[in-house]
């Protein structure tokens, strides 16, 4: 796949979106976990703060003291990460936990005395950052009055460590979730693009002749495309039909004048005017080749669409017409064509090809013309055999050459063989000429399209 692949683009877009979503989810979860840890710490620190506030009393020396030390042993362990400190603003006296050792916290100033707990982050001992809860209270007269700031702090490194460990535990889960999402994205892209594969398959069937239209059965998003393609095929078929009609009219319109010209050429040649006859013959040949070329173009275009023709339905009317000609009336006609044989060729094109072949056979036969048809799983064949003089073995291929005019060179085969060969080949068929001993045997073979 290249970057021009829609599948690759969708997979890349899905992978990038998944990565961004998982990254944001991971970040959001760690933030939520951090807030949760802080709330748990807040709850514990508030308990300590309330205990310290409740145990605050006036010391015998006139300052402040605690009636009892907090029960948590971490307050007695130096640099344990849990600290408390009291600043008596009246005298500047500072009380602090043993865990601070010889350090003293620089408590932030509080403007109002509102007994509200405030959150701060301040430097702590050993260059640590403390997560601090502080309250400013007004002391009663029995304790000497004035105000005091009471604070309890927790080492923020413990919060960061908990968050980091949570993130490490979360990473494998996010990786597994990402893999599942990528697999789901691949399945979604595969299933979502499968109708395009169906479009390609049906287009290939139309192009190969196995199908005539795209048909229905597509999803709502793809159905308009299939309908437009069918409409385009309809318009193309209509244009081809008009082109075939115009080409046929042209061929039939020029056939009689060309025959008249040919007769005049033969008369002039007999009268000794060979130069004039040669010039007219060249012009006539050019006209005939032009007509054949245009007819061939129409046939080649028409052969790209799917078509079928019942062989018996084509043979019967052609034989009846040829039987009424002067040559056909004198011949015995042996026709062995099963009525169910169908060839992959347009009905009118098969009629024209067979008509030329049968007319040629009737013109050169002495007593009889035999027409047989056979089919198997791979092909359909039609053979026309006459008992005439035939074509010399070395000139069989020349008889089928495009534009060949063996009748003018005295070979006994006319223009009909070239036209017939042109039609059959335009539909992917083959023409085989053989010596009928006596006569000529011509076999048309059409390969059946492979079954879907």
C-alpha positions as CSV (number, residue, x, y, z in Angstrom):
1,X,0.0,0.0,0.0
2,X,1.1,3.5,-0.7
3,X,0.1,6.9,0.7
4,X,-2.4,7.1,-2.2
5,X,-4.2,4.1,-0.7
6,X,-7.5,5.0,1.0
7,X,-7.2,2.0,3.3
8,X,-3.7,3.1,4.4
9,X,-4.9,6.7,5.0
10,X,-7.8,5.5,7.1
11,X,-5.6,3.2,9.1
12,X,-3.0,5.9,9.7
13,X,-5.8,8.4,10.7
14,X,-7.3,5.8,13.0
15,X,-3.9,5.0,14.6
16,X,-3.1,8.7,15.1
17,X,-6.6,9.3,16.5
18,X,-6.2,6.3,18.8
19,X,-2.8,7.4,20.0
20,X,-4.1,10.9,20.7
21,X,-7.2,9.6,22.5
22,X,-5.2,7.2,24.6
23,X,-2.6,9.9,25.4
24,X,-5.3,12.3,26.5
25,X,-7.1,9.5,28.5
26,X,-3.8,8.5,30.2
27,X,-3.1,12.2,31.1
28,X,-6.7,12.7,32.3
29,X,-6.6,9.6,34.4
30,X,-3.3,10.5,36.1
31,X,-4.7,14.0,36.8
32,X,-7.9,12.5,38.3
33,X,-5.8,10.0,40.3
34,X,-3.6,12.9,41.5
35,X,-6.7,14.8,42.6
36,X,-7.9,11.7,44.4
37,X,-4.6,11.3,46.2
38,X,-4.7,15.0,47.2
39,X,-8.2,14.6,48.6
40,X,-7.1,11.6,50.6
41,X,-4.1,13.6,51.9
42,X,-6.4,16.5,52.6
43,X,-8.6,14.4,54.7
44,X,-5.7,13.1,56.7
45,X,-4.1,16.5,57.1
46,X,-7.4,18.1,58.2
47,X,-7.6,15.5,61.0
48,X,-4.1,16.4,62.1
49,X,-4.8,20.1,61.7
50,X,-7.9,19.9,63.8
51,X,-6.1,17.9,66.5
52,X,-3.3,20.4,66.7
53,X,-5.7,23.3,66.9
54,X,-7.8,21.6,69.6
55,X,-4.6,20.9,71.7
56,X,-3.4,24.5,71.5
57,X,-3.2,26.2,75.0
58,X,-1.3,28.9,76.8
59,X,2.1,27.9,78.2
60,X,3.2,28.8,81.8
61,X,5.7,31.2,80.3
62,X,2.9,33.2,78.6
63,X,3.4,31.7,75.1
64,X,1.6,29.0,73.3
65,X,2.1,25.2,73.7
66,X,0.3,21.9,72.8
67,X,-1.3,20.0,75.6
68,X,-0.4,16.7,73.9
69,X,1.8,15.9,70.9
70,X,0.0,14.5,67.9
71,X,-0.3,10.8,68.0
72,X,1.2,10.1,64.5
73,X,4.8,8.9,65.1
74,X,5.9,10.4,61.8
75,X,5.8,13.9,63.5
76,X,8.6,12.6,65.8
77,X,10.7,11.1,63.0
78,X,13.2,13.6,61.5
79,X,12.5,14.4,57.9
80,X,9.7,11.9,57.8
81,X,7.7,13.9,55.2
82,X,4.9,14.8,57.6
83,X,5.3,18.1,59.5
84,X,3.4,20.7,61.5
85,X,4.2,24.3,62.5
86,X,2.5,27.1,64.5
87,X,3.3,30.7,64.2
88,X,2.0,33.0,67.0
89,X,1.8,36.3,65.2
90,X,1.4,38.3,68.5
91,X,5.0,37.5,69.6
92,X,6.4,35.7,66.6
93,X,6.8,32.5,68.6
94,X,7.2,29.4,66.4
95,X,6.2,25.9,67.4
96,X,7.1,23.0,65.1
97,X,7.2,19.2,64.9
98,X,10.3,17.2,65.7
99,X,10.2,15.9,62.2
100,X,11.3,19.3,60.9
101,X,14.5,18.8,62.9
102,X,16.3,22.1,62.7
103,X,14.4,23.5,59.8
104,X,11.6,26.1,59.9
105,X,8.9,26.5,57.4
106,X,8.3,29.8,55.7
107,X,4.5,29.9,56.1
108,X,2.7,32.1,53.6
109,X,0.8,35.0,55.1
110,X,-3.0,34.9,55.3
111,X,-4.9,38.1,55.0
112,X,-8.1,37.3,56.8
113,X,-9.0,35.4,60.0
114,X,-11.8,33.2,58.7
115,X,-10.9,29.8,60.1
116,X,-10.8,28.5,56.5
117,X,-8.3,25.9,55.5
118,X,-6.0,27.1,52.6
119,X,-3.9,25.0,50.3
120,X,-0.3,26.0,49.5
121,X,2.8,24.4,48.0
122,X,6.0,25.7,49.7
123,X,9.7,24.7,50.0
124,X,10.3,22.2,52.8
125,X,13.3,20.7,54.5
126,X,15.9,19.1,52.3
127,X,14.8,21.1,49.3
128,X,11.6,19.1,49.2
129,X,8.3,20.6,48.2
130,X,5.5,20.5,50.7
131,X,1.8,20.2,50.1
132,X,0.6,22.5,52.9
133,X,-2.8,23.0,54.6
134,X,-2.9,26.2,56.7
135,X,-5.5,28.0,58.8
136,X,-5.3,31.4,60.5
137,X,-7.2,31.5,63.8
138,X,-7.9,34.1,66.4
139,X,-7.0,33.0,69.9
140,X,-9.3,33.6,72.9
141,X,-8.4,35.9,75.8
142,X,-7.6,33.0,78.1
143,X,-4.8,32.2,75.6
144,X,-3.5,35.7,75.5
145,X,-5.5,36.8,72.4
146,X,-4.0,37.6,69.1
147,X,-3.8,35.4,66.0
148,X,-1.9,32.3,65.0
149,X,-1.2,30.4,61.8
150,X,-1.4,26.7,62.1
151,X,-0.1,24.5,59.2
152,X,0.4,20.8,58.5
153,X,2.5,19.8,55.5
154,X,3.1,16.6,53.4
155,X,6.1,15.9,51.2
156,X,4.8,16.4,47.6
157,X,7.3,13.8,46.4
158,X,5.1,11.1,47.8
159,X,2.2,12.4,45.7
160,X,4.4,12.4,42.6
161,X,5.6,8.9,43.4
162,X,2.1,7.6,43.8
163,X,1.0,9.3,40.5
164,X,4.1,7.9,38.7
165,X,3.5,4.4,39.9
166,X,-0.2,4.7,38.9
167,X,0.9,5.8,35.4
168,X,3.3,2.9,35.1
169,X,0.6,0.5,36.1
170,X,-1.8,2.2,33.7
171,X,0.6,2.1,30.7
172,X,0.2,-1.7,29.9
173,X,-3.5,-1.4,30.1
174,X,-3.5,1.5,27.7
175,X,-1.2,-0.4,25.4
176,X,-3.6,-3.4,25.4
177,X,-6.5,-1.1,24.8
178,X,-4.6,0.6,22.0
179,X,-4.0,-2.7,20.3
180,X,-7.6,-3.7,20.6
181,X,-8.7,-0.3,19.2
182,X,-6.2,-0.6,16.3
183,X,-7.6,-4.1,15.5
184,X,-11.1,-2.7,15.7
185,X,-10.0,0.2,13.4
186,X,-8.6,-2.3,10.9
187,X,-11.8,-4.3,11.0
188,X,-13.9,-1.2,10.6
189,X,-11.8,0.0,7.6
190,X,-11.9,-3.5,6.0
191,X,-15.7,-3.8,6.5
192,X,-16.3,-0.2,5.5
193,X,-14.3,-0.5,2.3
194,X,-15.6,-3.9,1.3
195,X,-18.4,-2.3,-0.8
196,X,-15.7,-0.7,-2.9
197,X,-14.2,-4.1,-3.5
198,X,-17.7,-5.2,-4.6
199,X,-17.9,-2.3,-7.0
200,X,-14.5,-3.2,-8.5
201,X,-15.5,-6.9,-8.8
202,X,-18.8,-6.0,-10.6
203,X,-17.0,-3.5,-12.8
204,X,-14.6,-6.2,-13.8
205,X,-17.5,-8.5,-14.5
206,X,-19.1,-5.8,-16.7
207,X,-15.8,-5.2,-18.5
208,X,-15.2,-8.9,-19.1
209,X,-18.7,-9.4,-20.4
210,X,-19.9,-11.7,-17.5
211,X,-22.4,-9.0,-16.4
212,X,-24.2,-6.2,-18.2
213,X,-24.9,-3.9,-15.2
214,X,-23.7,-3.1,-11.7
215,X,-27.0,-4.0,-10.3
216,X,-28.2,-3.4,-6.7
217,X,-27.4,-4.7,-3.3
218,X,-24.9,-1.9,-2.4
219,X,-25.0,0.1,0.8
220,X,-26.8,3.5,0.7
221,X,-23.5,5.4,0.4
222,X,-22.3,3.3,-2.6
223,X,-25.6,2.8,-4.3
224,X,-25.7,6.2,-6.0
225,X,-22.2,5.5,-7.5
226,X,-23.4,2.1,-8.9
227,X,-26.5,3.8,-10.3
228,X,-24.5,6.4,-12.0
229,X,-22.2,3.7,-13.5
230,X,-25.2,1.8,-14.8
231,X,-26.6,5.1,-16.2
232,X,-23.2,5.7,-17.9
233,X,-23.3,2.1,-19.4
234,X,-26.9,2.7,-20.6
235,X,-25.8,6.0,-22.3
236,X,-22.8,4.2,-23.8
237,X,-24.9,1.3,-25.1
238,X,-27.3,3.8,-26.6
239,X,-24.5,5.7,-28.3
240,X,-23.0,2.4,-29.6
241,X,-26.4,1.4,-31.0
242,X,-26.6,4.7,-32.8
243,X,-23.1,4.3,-34.1
244,X,-23.7,0.8,-35.3
245,X,-26.9,2.0,-37.1
246,X,-25.0,4.9,-38.7
247,X,-22.1,2.6,-39.7
248,X,-24.6,0.0,-41.1
249,X,-26.4,2.7,-43.0
250,X,-23.1,3.9,-44.4
251,X,-22.0,0.4,-45.4
252,X,-25.4,-0.4,-47.1
253,X,-25.4,3.0,-48.7
254,X,-22.0,2.5,-50.2
255,X,-22.3,-1.2,-51.1
256,X,-24.4,-0.7,-54.3
257,X,-22.3,2.2,-55.6
258,X,-19.1,0.2,-55.0
259,X,-20.5,-2.8,-56.8
260,X,-21.4,-0.5,-59.7
261,X,-17.9,0.9,-59.7
262,X,-16.5,-2.6,-59.6
263,X,-18.6,-3.6,-62.6
264,X,-17.4,-0.5,-64.5
265,X,-13.8,-1.3,-63.6
266,X,-14.1,-4.8,-65.0
267,X,-15.8,-3.5,-68.2
268,X,-13.0,-0.9,-68.7
269,X,-10.4,-3.5,-68.1
270,X,-12.0,-5.8,-70.8
271,X,-12.1,-2.9,-73.2
272,X,-8.4,-2.3,-72.8
273,X,-8.6,0.9,-70.7
274,X,-6.3,-0.6,-68.0
275,X,-4.9,2.7,-66.8
276,X,-8.4,4.1,-66.0
277,X,-9.5,0.8,-64.6
278,X,-6.4,0.7,-62.3
279,X,-7.1,4.3,-61.0
280,X,-10.7,3.5,-60.3
281,X,-9.8,0.3,-58.7
282,X,-7.4,2.1,-56.3
283,X,-10.1,4.7,-55.4
284,X,-12.7,1.9,-54.9
285,X,-10.3,-0.1,-52.6
286,X,-9.6,3.1,-50.5
287,X,-13.3,3.7,-50.1
288,X,-13.9,0.1,-49.2
289,X,-11.1,0.0,-46.6
290,X,-12.4,3.2,-45.1
291,X,-15.9,1.7,-44.7
292,X,-14.4,-1.5,-43.2
293,X,-12.2,0.5,-40.8
294,X,-15.2,2.4,-39.4
295,X,-17.3,-0.7,-39.1
296,X,-14.4,-2.4,-37.3
297,X,-14.2,0.4,-34.8
298,X,-17.9,0.2,-34.0
299,X,-17.6,-3.6,-33.6
300,X,-14.6,-3.3,-31.3
301,X,-16.4,-0.8,-29.1
302,X,-19.6,-3.0,-29.1
303,X,-17.7,-6.1,-28.2
304,X,-16.6,-4.6,-24.8
305,X,-20.2,-5.1,-23.5
306,X,-21.9,-8.3,-22.5
307,X,-24.1,-9.9,-25.2
308,X,-25.5,-13.3,-26.1
309,X,-27.0,-14.7,-29.3
310,X,-28.9,-17.8,-29.9
311,X,-27.1,-19.5,-32.8
312,X,-30.1,-21.4,-34.2
313,X,-32.1,-18.1,-34.2
314,X,-29.4,-16.5,-36.2
315,X,-28.7,-19.3,-38.7
316,X,-32.3,-20.1,-39.7
317,X,-33.3,-16.7,-41.2
318,X,-29.9,-16.4,-42.9
319,X,-30.2,-19.8,-44.5
320,X,-33.8,-19.1,-45.7
321,X,-32.6,-15.9,-47.4
322,X,-29.6,-17.5,-49.1
323,X,-31.7,-20.4,-50.2
324,X,-33.8,-18.0,-52.3
325,X,-30.8,-16.7,-54.1
326,X,-29.8,-18.2,-57.5
327,X,-26.8,-20.0,-56.1
328,X,-28.7,-21.2,-53.0
329,X,-31.6,-22.7,-54.8
330,X,-29.4,-25.3,-56.5
331,X,-27.8,-26.5,-53.3
332,X,-28.6,-29.1,-50.6
333,X,-28.6,-27.5,-47.2
334,X,-27.6,-29.6,-44.2
335,X,-28.2,-27.7,-41.0
336,X,-27.5,-29.3,-37.6
337,X,-27.7,-26.6,-35.0
338,X,-29.2,-27.4,-31.6
339,X,-31.8,-24.8,-30.5
340,X,-30.3,-24.2,-27.1
341,X,-26.8,-23.1,-28.1
342,X,-25.9,-19.5,-27.1
343,X,-22.8,-17.7,-28.2
344,X,-21.2,-14.7,-26.4
345,X,-21.6,-12.3,-29.3
346,X,-24.2,-9.6,-30.3
347,X,-27.1,-11.1,-32.3
348,X,-26.7,-8.6,-35.2
349,X,-22.9,-9.1,-35.4
350,X,-23.3,-12.8,-35.5
351,X,-25.9,-12.5,-38.1
352,X,-23.6,-10.4,-40.3
353,X,-20.6,-12.6,-39.8
354,X,-22.6,-15.8,-40.5
355,X,-24.3,-14.2,-43.4
356,X,-21.0,-13.4,-45.1
357,X,-19.7,-16.9,-44.4
358,X,-22.8,-18.7,-45.7
359,X,-23.1,-16.4,-48.7
360,X,-19.4,-17.2,-49.5
361,X,-20.1,-20.9,-49.1
362,X,-23.2,-20.8,-51.4
363,X,-21.3,-18.9,-54.0
364,X,-18.5,-21.4,-54.2
365,X,-20.3,-24.7,-53.4
366,X,-21.1,-27.2,-56.1
367,X,-23.8,-29.3,-54.6
368,X,-24.2,-28.8,-50.8
369,X,-23.5,-26.6,-47.8
370,X,-23.3,-28.1,-44.3
371,X,-23.8,-26.0,-41.1
372,X,-23.2,-27.5,-37.7
373,X,-22.8,-26.1,-34.2
374,X,-21.4,-27.6,-31.0
375,X,-20.8,-26.4,-27.4
376,X,-19.0,-27.5,-24.3
377,X,-18.1,-26.0,-21.0
378,X,-15.4,-23.8,-22.5
379,X,-16.5,-22.7,-25.9
380,X,-19.2,-22.6,-28.6
381,X,-18.2,-23.5,-32.2
382,X,-20.0,-23.0,-35.5
383,X,-18.7,-24.7,-38.7
384,X,-19.8,-24.0,-42.3
385,X,-18.5,-26.4,-45.0
386,X,-19.0,-26.3,-48.8
387,X,-17.9,-28.7,-51.5
388,X,-16.4,-26.2,-53.8
389,X,-12.9,-25.7,-55.0
390,X,-11.7,-24.3,-51.7
391,X,-8.6,-22.2,-51.1
392,X,-5.1,-23.4,-51.6
393,X,-3.4,-24.6,-48.4
394,X,-0.8,-21.8,-48.5
395,X,-3.3,-19.0,-48.9
396,X,-5.7,-19.8,-46.0
397,X,-4.2,-17.2,-43.7
398,X,-4.2,-14.7,-46.5
399,X,-8.0,-15.2,-46.9
400,X,-8.5,-13.9,-43.4
401,X,-6.2,-11.0,-43.5
402,X,-7.9,-7.7,-42.6
403,X,-8.8,-5.8,-45.7
404,X,-7.8,-8.8,-47.9
405,X,-9.6,-9.0,-51.2
406,X,-8.8,-12.5,-52.5
407,X,-11.6,-12.3,-55.0
408,X,-9.6,-9.7,-56.9
409,X,-6.6,-12.0,-57.1
410,X,-8.5,-15.0,-58.4
411,X,-8.4,-17.0,-55.2
412,X,-12.0,-17.9,-55.1
413,X,-12.7,-16.3,-51.7
414,X,-14.5,-13.0,-51.5
415,X,-14.5,-9.9,-49.2
416,X,-17.0,-11.7,-47.0
417,X,-14.3,-13.8,-45.3
418,X,-12.4,-10.7,-44.2
419,X,-15.4,-9.0,-42.9
420,X,-16.6,-12.1,-41.1
421,X,-13.1,-12.6,-39.5
422,X,-13.1,-9.0,-38.4
423,X,-16.5,-9.3,-36.6
424,X,-15.6,-12.6,-34.9
425,X,-12.2,-11.3,-33.7
426,X,-13.7,-8.1,-32.3
427,X,-15.8,-10.3,-29.9
428,X,-12.7,-12.3,-28.8
429,X,-13.5,-15.3,-31.1
430,X,-11.3,-17.1,-33.6
431,X,-11.8,-18.2,-37.2
432,X,-10.2,-21.4,-38.5
433,X,-10.1,-22.2,-42.2
434,X,-9.4,-25.8,-43.4
435,X,-9.4,-27.7,-46.6
436,X,-12.8,-29.6,-46.7
437,X,-11.5,-32.0,-49.4
438,X,-13.3,-30.9,-51.4
439,X,-14.3,-27.3,-50.5
440,X,-13.6,-25.0,-47.6
441,X,-14.5,-25.6,-44.0
442,X,-14.7,-22.5,-41.8
443,X,-15.1,-22.8,-38.0
444,X,-16.0,-19.9,-35.7
445,X,-15.2,-20.5,-32.0
446,X,-16.2,-18.3,-29.1
447,X,-14.8,-18.9,-25.6
448,X,-17.4,-18.9,-22.8
449,X,-16.8,-16.4,-20.0
450,X,-15.6,-18.0,-16.8
451,X,-18.3,-18.6,-14.3
452,X,-18.5,-16.1,-11.4
